[in-house]
Amino acid sequence: MTAEPPSAFAYLGPAGTYHDEAARAFAKRLGIDDPQLIECPSLSEVFDCVDRGKCEYGVVATENALEGPVTATLDNFAFRSSATILGEHVLDIHHCLIMHPEATLNDVKTVASHPQGLAQCRRYLNDNLHGIPTVTVASTADSARRAASDKSVAGIGNDFAAQLYGARVAETGIEDHFGNQTSFALIGRQGHVPVLTGSKFKTSLALFLQADRPGALLMILSEFAYAGINLVKIQSRPTKQALGDYMFFVDIEGSTQDLEVQTALNCLRLKLREVKVLGSYPVE
Ligand SMILES: O=C(O)C(=O)C[C@]1(C(=O)O)C=C[C@@H](O)C=C1
């Protein structure tokens, strides 16, 4: 087997997903004209490709404006992967209803898409395809591919995927809110050198408590407040150890190169079970 070229990008495939679009946008920002894109069937496999050095970069969705955090990505960062975040990119997400070229709405017996695609079009489906069962598939592009070969399946994805697989766009802009956006992280293997520059930086952290006790969250927030650091995001996720046991994802302004960030992190390391730095990267 030949090794992948070092600048390859692993992404949730097949071609035509929003991850594909985000990977191309990152490649452009890195000045890579003809990027090598490696399709993966799941987000965990994108992380594996990067952690095992099969690809230099990976692209993973982190959060959607309508549905919130992409939990598969957060769990990989917290519990499986040692990858580092090198950058972020926000995409506008405008979904289409995708059908077989000869199908009409009467032919449709199931609507397939990625769980996020289905969730982001809930209202449209309720109003226009009420009672038609939905099935989840690995990605929106996968749903376009299925729709292209089966009159009874409608997919939800972008117009590029519809075109790529020879399907028809039956309706555009079917997402429940026009401001629908998803943010993506560019990841590299632990210790990867920074690849994007900018004037303002952000640092993402995964914080694990020693024990659940009164004031634990207040203590974390206080360390950032004492150091004069602005928080941009805080999210909790179950530790998967016991019901009601949580860890926290925190995004702060600044970089690990900044003295005040180093001070806050050193103080937190004394009080927490683990402070996992997921990466410092320029704000888009
Ligand atoms: O299925 C795709 O096209 C994807 O890239 C996945 C994904 C996601 O993980 O949220 C990406 C962006 C949109 O929010 C919908 C789906």
The ligand as a Tripos MOL2 file, in Angstrom:
@<TRIPOS>MOLECULE
LIG
   16    16     1     0     0
SMALL
NO_CHARGES

@<TRIPOS>ATOM
      1 O1        -23.7160   15.0070    5.6570 O.co2     1 LIG1
      2 C1        -22.9640   15.9310    5.3540 C.2       1 LIG1
      3 O2        -22.9560   16.4700    4.2300 O.co2     1 LIG1
      4 C2        -22.0340   16.4430    6.3490 C.2       1 LIG1
      5 O3        -21.0270   17.0190    5.9750 O.2       1 LIG1
      6 C3        -22.3800   16.2750    7.8140 C.3       1 LIG1
      7 C4        -23.0470   17.4890    8.4390 C.3       1 LIG1
      8 C5        -22.9300   17.4290   10.0100 C.2       1 LIG1
      9 O4        -22.1560   16.6540   10.5480 O.co2     1 LIG1
     10 O5        -23.5810   18.2590   10.6450 O.co2     1 LIG1
     11 C6        -22.3540   18.7480    8.0710 C.2       1 LIG1
     12 C7        -23.0170   19.9190    7.9540 C.2       1 LIG1
     13 C8        -24.4860   20.0080    8.0720 C.3       1 LIG1
     14 O6        -24.7640   20.4890    9.3690 O.3       1 LIG1
     15 C9        -25.1440   18.6760    7.9260 C.2       1 LIG1
     16 C10       -24.4530   17.5390    8.0560 C.2       1 LIG1
@<TRIPOS>BOND
     1     1     2 2
     2     2     3 1
     3     2     4 1
     4     4     5 2
     5     4     6 1
     6     6     7 1
     7     7     8 1
     8     7    11 1
     9     7    16 1
    10     8     9 2
    11     8    10 1
    12    11    12 2
    13    12    13 1
    14    13    14 1
    15    13    15 1
    16    15    16 2
@<TRIPOS>SUBSTRUCTURE
     1 LIG1         1 GROUP 0 **** ****
